[in-house]
Amino acid sequence: MTLSIDTDLITIDKIQLSPKQSIETDMLRLDKIHPQISGNKWFKLKYYLEMAKQAHKTGLLTLGGPWSNHLLAVAAAAQINGLESIGIIRGEKPHTPGSTLQEISELGMQLKFINRSIYKERDALLSSLQKQHPDFLLINEGGQGEPGILGAGEILKFVQDLEKYTHILVAVGTGTMLAGLALASISNQQIVGISSLKGEERIAAGILEKFPSLQNRIKVLNQYHFGGYARHNPTLLAFMNQFYAATQIPTDFVYTGKLCYAWHELCTTDYFPKDSKILLIHSGGLQGNRSIDPDNLIF
Ligand SMILES: *Cc1c(COP(=O)(O)O)cnc(C)c1O
């Protein structure tokens, strides 16, 4: 069965975590558009799909970890668009593949496992992959790059009254979505990224090198990674449950759970000026929660 993207499902929900919360906050629910091409991934892939069609490519080739939202999105987008797909997976082939890998294979993506040291030598890996598969469009990990940035900028088309928000808060992996949103935002808005990575503190600097006009507009906070990418602890999981209980909105432990935790802490520590109006971007990724024990979460 192929499902198509339905941007009519996007809503903007008011977030009130407790009666004490004084900073007005809304959330843009990109998580609702598609269970596999979830959240920001649809936007980041949009122009890659156009490039593949224009260049008459027969398939999409990309890479990621075994629970990657990006790989799943590429596999589903390829299937919907009648393209083949190849996924290069970081690490050894597991004895029993997790549910994301299973789903990716069912979507017709051909999987190749590559050991971590080769995977790390990204430029060499990418150029050898492109040579081996000239008819495939190569998409870098996470859909990073100009087409990804351009597509992510279109997220803000779905925000009515965009000008009322003083701050837009967003989860950060590669920073592609942050760059796209910042370029598409209104000039007095602050775009605050919450990094889910540890030890990668040059994301904002990298964006500013490419787009100096974003100086004073973007900020990436690096203290909410909970130990690193895809790491979690009981505090984070308890917060995600508390957030769900109060709002009925599920979050994922890799990105949006950390985003919402950071938002809450920043509100309680008076990070935002009193009359701020916040827009949180729910960038999806809920499928990744399948990688942790289901008893941890109440949703
Ligand atoms: C991929 C992903 C991100 C990170 O997006 P970048 O553009 O790489 O910064 C954030 N949230 C979710 C849910 C994602 O799947």
The ligand as a Tripos MOL2 file, in Angstrom:
@<TRIPOS>MOLECULE
LIG
   15    15     1     0     0
SMALL
NO_CHARGES

@<TRIPOS>ATOM
      1 C1         15.9480   14.3320   11.0170 C.3       1 LIG1
      2 C2         15.2270   14.9340   12.1240 C.ar      1 LIG1
      3 C3         15.6210   16.1600   12.7050 C.ar      1 LIG1
      4 C4         16.9100   16.8480   12.3300 C.3       1 LIG1
      5 O1         16.8150   17.6190   11.1830 O.3       1 LIG1
      6 P1         18.1360   18.3190   10.6200 P.3       1 LIG1
      7 O2         17.6410   19.0410    9.4210 O.co2     1 LIG1
      8 O3         19.0810   17.2100   10.2550 O.co2     1 LIG1
      9 O4         18.6950   19.1910   11.6560 O.co2     1 LIG1
     10 C5         14.8350   16.6950   13.6900 C.ar      1 LIG1
     11 N1         13.7220   16.0720   14.1100 N.ar      1 LIG1
     12 C6         13.3330   14.8920   13.6100 C.ar      1 LIG1
     13 C7         12.1390   14.2370   14.1740 C.3       1 LIG1
     14 C8         14.0630   14.2850   12.5990 C.ar      1 LIG1
     15 O5         13.6750   13.1060   12.1130 O.3       1 LIG1
@<TRIPOS>BOND
     1     1     2 1
     2     2     3 ar
     3     2    14 ar
     4     3     4 1
     5     3    10 ar
     6     4     5 1
     7     5     6 1
     8     6     7 2
     9     6     8 1
    10     6     9 1
    11    10    11 ar
    12    11    12 ar
    13    12    13 1
    14    12    14 ar
    15    14    15 1
@<TRIPOS>SUBSTRUCTURE
     1 LIG1         1 GROUP 0 **** ****
